[in-house]
Structures are given as structure tokens and as C-alpha cells.
Amino acid sequence: MQNFYEALQDFNTAIESEEESSAHFFLARGRTYACLSVLTEAMKDLSVALNLDETMQQAYIYRGKCAYLIGDNNLAFLDF
């Protein structure tokens, strides 16, 4: 619904309140940061998501796009 700042608050609350970290929450928050063009934070969250679940293909795609946009072609190549 394009309410990215409200979504960030919701994801922050969800991540802080859960006992065990969920890759899906970090993926969602990373995508939200990417939509806001906060690419370094997006890459951090997407990397956390991949550390939690290395089979999460969407996290590789979004992190690769963010890496490409900030000029980190090596990471973008590895992710794609």
C-alpha cells in the first residue's frame, strides 16, 4: 500500500518481539528499505535473511539488485 515508513515500524516490532529470528521478516524489511532507496540497510537485512536461510532465492535477487545499484558488481555477480 506504499506505506513504507509504517511498514518499517511494523517489521522492527516483529523482529524485536520474536524469540527466534525469522528470515522472512528480514527479507520483508530489506525489501522495504530498498523501496525507500536505503540500499546499505537493505543489503544488511537481506544478508541477515540469507544467513538465517541460505535457500531464500528472493533475498539473493534483491541483494544482488541493491549491490548493483551501489556499484558492488562483485557481490551482484555472486548473487545473480
C-alpha positions as a printed Julia matrix, in Angstrom:
80×3 Matrix{Float64}:
  0.0     0.0    0.0
  3.05    2.25  -0.3
  3.18    2.93   3.47
  6.86    2.09   3.71
  7.65    4.0    6.89
  4.76    2.38   8.74
  5.82   -1.0    7.37
  9.34   -0.44   8.73
  7.93    0.21  12.19
  5.87   -2.97  11.98
  8.83   -5.06  10.83
 11.04   -3.59  13.56
  8.44   -4.54  16.15
  8.06   -8.02  14.71
 11.82   -8.63  14.63
 12.34   -7.34  18.17
  9.45   -9.31  19.64
 10.23  -12.72  18.19
 12.26  -15.2   20.18
 13.93  -16.8   17.16
 14.88  -14.67  14.17
 12.84  -15.18  11.02
 14.42  -14.82   7.61
 11.06  -13.73   6.2
 10.88  -10.65   8.42
 14.41   -9.6    7.47
 13.61  -10.16   3.8
 10.49   -8.02   4.08
 12.29   -5.25   5.95
 15.16   -5.37   3.47
 12.74   -5.02   0.56
 11.1    -2.08   2.33
 14.46   -0.35   2.77
 15.19   -0.99  -0.9
 11.9     0.67  -1.89
 12.97    3.7    0.14
 16.41    3.64  -1.58
 18.2     2.99   1.7
 20.32    0.4   -0.04
 23.01   -0.23   2.57
 20.39   -1.06   5.22
 18.54   -3.17   2.68
 21.69   -5.16   1.97
 22.31   -5.69   5.69
 18.83   -7.11   6.25
 18.96   -9.23   3.12
 22.32  -10.63   4.22
 20.85  -11.48   7.63
 17.96  -13.22   5.88
 20.44  -15.27   3.85
 22.44  -16.15   6.95
 19.23  -17.48   8.51
 18.04  -19.28   5.37
 20.55  -19.64   2.54
 17.93  -21.16   0.23
 15.85  -17.96   0.12
 16.15  -17.06  -3.56
 14.32  -13.73  -3.32
 16.91  -12.44  -0.85
 19.69  -13.18  -3.36
 17.79  -11.39  -6.12
 17.08   -8.26  -4.08
 20.54   -8.13  -2.53
 22.06   -8.51  -6.0
 19.97   -5.61  -7.29
 20.97   -3.42  -4.34
 24.63   -4.35  -4.73
 24.49   -3.46  -8.41
 22.87   -0.1   -7.67
 25.58    0.89  -5.18
 28.33   -0.31  -7.52
 29.34   -3.55  -5.81
 29.47   -5.56  -9.01
 31.33   -8.49  -7.42
 28.56   -9.18  -4.91
 25.9    -8.57  -7.55
 27.58  -11.14  -9.8
 27.77  -13.67  -6.96
 24.12  -13.21  -6.04
 22.86  -13.5   -9.61
